[in-house]
Amino acid sequence: MTYGAVEAGGTKFICGIGSGPDDLRAIQIPTESPAVTIRAVIEFFRASQEPLLAIGIGSFGPVCTDPHSPLWGHITTTPKTDWRNFDLVGPIRTALGVPIGFDTDVNAAVLGEARWGAARDIESCLYLTIGTGIGGGAISSGRIVHGMSHPEMGHIRIPHDHAEDPFPGSCPYHGDCLEGLAAGPAIETRWGKPAEELPPGHPAWELEAHYLALAIANFSCTLSSERVILGGGVMRHTQLFPRIREEVASLIGGYIAIPQIVPPTLGDRAGVCGALVLAQAIKSKCD
C-alpha cells in the first residue's frame, strides 16, 4: 500500500512516496512562493507510477489543526509573510483527489519516531526540533497532545540573564522566548557565524545547552515524558547532548525522574516518515 508524505518546512519541502522508512522515495523542493512550491509538490505526486491511498502533510506553523474549523489545513500567523493564512491542504487535495492527513511538522516527527524510531517502545515522549525555529510535539498515553490548537513549545518564556547574555532575542513576536534565544538564527546573530561554523569548544554551546536544558526541565515537570528526542540542524552538534543531560539533572535536582534525552533514530527523515503515519491514519479513518 502506497502513501504520499509531505514535510513542509520553512526552507524546503520534503515529498515522499512509500509505506515506511524502509520503503520511501523522497525528494526535496525549495520553499519558494506558495504557488511555485505547491505546483512542484503536485507535479511530484502526479509523476508517481503508483496510485496513492492518501497523503499526510506535516507543516511549519502555526497552523490550524481543528478539523471543525473552516481554516483547517491553513498555515496561519507564520512570520513567512507569503505563506500567512495560506490554505496548504486545499489545492493538494483538489488536484490529487485523495484524503489528506494534516498536522504540524514536529507532531509528524514525533509520530514517526513513535512508530519506527526512538519512541517505539514507550507511551509518552517529547520531540523538540532545534533549527531555523524551535518546535515541539508530544505523545502522552499513546496520543498526540492537542488542545485549543497545537503546542507552541518554541515560544515558552525561560529565564534570561541579561548580564550573562545581553542578546535581546530574535523572535519577531516575543523577542527572547526559547526560539528567540536558542534557534539557529539566534545563534548566528549573537555570535556572527552560523551554528555549523562554530567549533565544539565555542562558548555558544554552553549557553545553548543551558537554554535547552531549561526548556526540557520545564517540559519534564508538565508533560512527564519518558523520553525527550532532540532533532534539527543545531542538534547535529552532538557535543550538546551530554551537556544538556548534565544540566537537566542539575535543574531537576532529584525531585522527579529525569527523562532519557536522545537523538532521533530516523534522523532527518523523522518528519517525512511521520507524514506517512498521518496518511495511514486518515485512510484508516475514511475506510
C-alpha positions in Angstrom: 0.0 0.0 0.0 1.5 3.3 -1.1 1.0 6.7 0.6 2.2 10.2 0.0 4.0 12.3 2.5 5.0 16.0 2.7 7.2 17.6 5.3 6.5 21.3 4.7 9.4 23.3 6.1 10.3 26.9 6.1 13.3 26.3 3.8 12.4 23.1 2.0 9.5 20.7 1.4 10.4 17.0 1.5 8.0 14.9 -0.5 7.9 11.2 -0.3 6.0 8.1 -1.6 6.0 4.8 0.2 4.8 2.9 3.3 7.6 3.4 5.9 11.3 4.2 6.4 12.4 1.1 4.5 10.1 1.9 1.6 10.4 5.6 1.0 11.3 7.5 -2.2 11.7 11.2 -1.4 12.8 14.5 -3.0 13.5 18.0 -1.7 11.7 21.1 -3.1 12.9 24.6 -2.1 10.3 26.6 -0.2 9.6 29.5 -2.6 6.3 31.3 -3.1 3.2 29.2 -2.3 2.2 29.0 -6.0 5.6 27.7 -7.1 6.1 25.3 -4.2 2.7 23.7 -4.3 2.9 23.3 -8.1 6.1 21.3 -7.6 4.6 19.2 -4.9 1.6 18.3 -7.0 3.8 17.5 -10.0 5.9 15.2 -7.9 2.9 13.1 -6.9 1.3 13.2 -10.3 4.5 11.7 -11.8 4.3 8.7 -9.5 3.5 5.4 -11.2 1.7 4.1 -8.1 -1.8 5.2 -7.1 -1.8 6.9 -3.7 -4.2 5.9 -1.0 -3.8 9.1 1.0 -1.3 11.9 1.7 0.0 13.1 5.0 1.3 16.7 5.5 3.3 17.9 8.5 3.8 21.6 8.2 5.7 24.5 9.7 3.3 26.8 11.5 1.4 28.0 13.3 -1.3 26.0 11.5 -5.0 25.3 12.1 -5.4 21.7 13.2 -9.1 21.9 14.3 -11.0 19.7 11.8 -14.2 21.6 12.6 -12.8 24.9 11.6 -13.1 26.4 8.1 -9.4 27.2 8.4 -8.3 23.6 9.0 -5.3 22.9 6.8 -4.2 26.5 6.7 -0.9 28.0 7.7 -1.9 31.0 9.9 0.3 33.5 11.7 3.7 32.5 10.3 6.5 35.0 10.1 6.9 33.9 6.5 4.5 36.6 5.1 4.0 34.9 1.7 2.6 31.9 3.5 0.5 33.6 6.1 -3.2 32.5 6.1 -2.4 30.1 3.2 -4.6 27.1 2.5 -2.0 24.3 2.3 -4.3 21.3 2.2 -6.9 22.6 -0.2 -5.0 22.8 -3.5 -3.2 19.5 -3.0 -6.5 17.7 -2.1 -8.3 19.2 -5.1 -5.5 18.4 -7.5 -4.9 14.8 -6.4 -8.3 13.7 -5.1 -7.1 11.7 -2.1 -7.7 12.0 1.6 -5.2 14.3 3.4 -4.0 13.9 7.0 -2.6 17.1 8.4 -0.7 18.3 11.5 2.4 20.2 12.4 5.9 19.2 11.2 7.0 18.4 14.8 3.9 16.4 15.5 4.6 14.4 12.4 8.2 13.9 13.6 7.1 12.6 17.0 4.6 10.2 15.2 7.4 8.9 13.0 9.7 8.3 16.0 6.9 6.7 17.9 6.1 4.3 15.0 9.6 3.4 13.8 12.2 5.2 15.8 13.4 6.3 19.2 10.0 6.2 20.9 8.6 3.0 19.5 8.8 1.1 22.8 7.1 3.7 25.1 3.8 5.5 25.6 5.0 9.1 26.3 7.6 11.1 24.6 8.6 14.6 23.6 10.2 15.7 20.3 11.9 19.0 20.1 13.4 20.3 16.8 16.1 23.0 17.1 16.9 24.5 13.8 15.7 27.6 11.9 13.0 27.7 14.6 12.2 25.6 17.6 9.1 23.5 17.8 7.8 20.6 19.9 5.4 17.7 19.7 4.4 15.4 22.5 2.7 12.0 22.8 1.0 11.2 26.1 -0.6 7.8 26.8 -0.1 7.0 23.1 -1.9 10.0 21.8 -0.6 13.3 20.2 -1.1 16.2 22.5 -3.5 18.8 21.1 -5.7 21.4 22.7 -7.2 24.6 21.6 -4.6 24.4 18.8 -1.3 22.6 18.8 1.5 23.2 21.3 4.0 26.0 20.5 6.8 24.9 22.7 9.4 27.1 21.0 7.7 30.2 22.4 7.8 29.4 26.1 9.5 32.0 28.2 12.6 30.9 30.0 15.0 32.7 32.4 17.2 35.1 30.6 20.2 36.6 32.4 20.8 39.8 30.5 24.2 40.3 32.2 25.4 36.8 31.1 23.7 37.0 27.7 22.8 40.6 26.6 21.4 39.3 23.3 17.8 40.6 23.2 16.4 37.6 21.2 15.4 37.2 17.6 11.8 36.1 17.7 9.7 38.8 15.9 6.7 38.1 18.2 8.3 37.6 21.6 12.0 38.6 21.5 13.7 36.4 24.0 11.4 33.3 24.1 13.1 29.9 23.8 13.2 30.2 20.0 14.4 33.8 20.1 17.4 32.7 22.3 18.3 29.3 21.1 17.2 28.7 17.4 19.7 28.7 14.6 19.1 32.4 13.6 19.7 33.5 17.3 23.0 31.6 17.4 24.1 33.2 14.1 23.0 36.7 15.1 24.5 36.5 18.6 27.9 35.1 17.5 28.3 36.4 13.9 28.5 32.9 12.4 26.0 30.2 11.6 26.0 27.2 14.1 27.7 24.9 11.6 30.8 27.1 11.6 31.3 27.3 15.3 33.8 24.8 16.8 32.9 22.4 19.6 34.7 24.4 22.2 33.0 27.7 21.4 31.1 29.4 24.3 28.0 29.3 22.2 27.4 25.7 23.1 27.5 26.1 26.8 24.8 28.8 26.5 22.8 26.7 24.0 22.8 23.7 26.3 21.7 25.9 29.2 18.7 27.3 27.4 17.6 23.8 26.0 18.1 22.3 29.5 15.8 25.0 31.0 13.1 24.1 28.4 13.4 20.4 29.0 13.3 20.8 32.7 10.0 22.8 32.4 8.5 20.3 29.9 9.5 17.4 32.2 7.6 18.9 35.0 4.5 19.5 32.9 4.4 16.5 30.5 6.3 13.9 32.4 7.6 12.4 29.2 9.7 9.2 29.4 12.0 10.2 26.6 13.0 13.6 25.0 14.1 13.4 21.4 16.2 16.3 20.1 16.4 16.8 16.4 17.0 19.6 13.9 20.1 21.1 12.4 21.5 22.6 15.7 21.5 19.2 17.3 23.9 17.8 14.7 26.4 19.3 17.2 26.3 16.1 19.2 28.5 17.6 22.0 25.4 19.3 23.2 23.8 16.0 24.4 26.0 15.3 27.4 25.9 19.0 28.4 22.1 19.1 28.2 21.7 15.9 30.2 24.0 17.1 32.9 22.3 20.5 33.3 18.8 18.9 33.2 19.8 16.7 36.1 21.1 19.7 38.0 17.9 21.8 37.3 15.6 19.0 38.3 17.6 18.4 41.5 16.4 14.9 42.2 12.8 16.0 42.6 11.4 13.9 39.7 12.8 11.2 37.4 14.9 12.6 34.6 13.8 11.6 31.0 16.1 10.0 28.6 17.5 12.6 26.2 18.4 11.1 22.8 18.7 12.0 19.1 16.1 10.8 16.6 16.6 7.3 15.3 15.1 8.4 12.0 17.4 11.4 11.8 16.3 14.0 9.2 13.6 11.6 7.9 11.5 11.7 11.1 9.2 14.4 9.7 8.5 12.8 6.3 8.1 9.4 7.9 5.6 10.9 10.4 3.7 12.3 7.4 3.3 8.7 6.2 1.8 7.9 9.6 -0.7 10.8 9.1 -1.6 9.5 5.7 -2.2 6.0 7.0 -4.3 7.3 9.9 -6.6 9.4 7.6 -7.0 6.5 5.2 -8.0 4.2 8.1 -10.4 6.8 9.3 -12.0 7.1 5.9 -12.4 3.3 5.5 
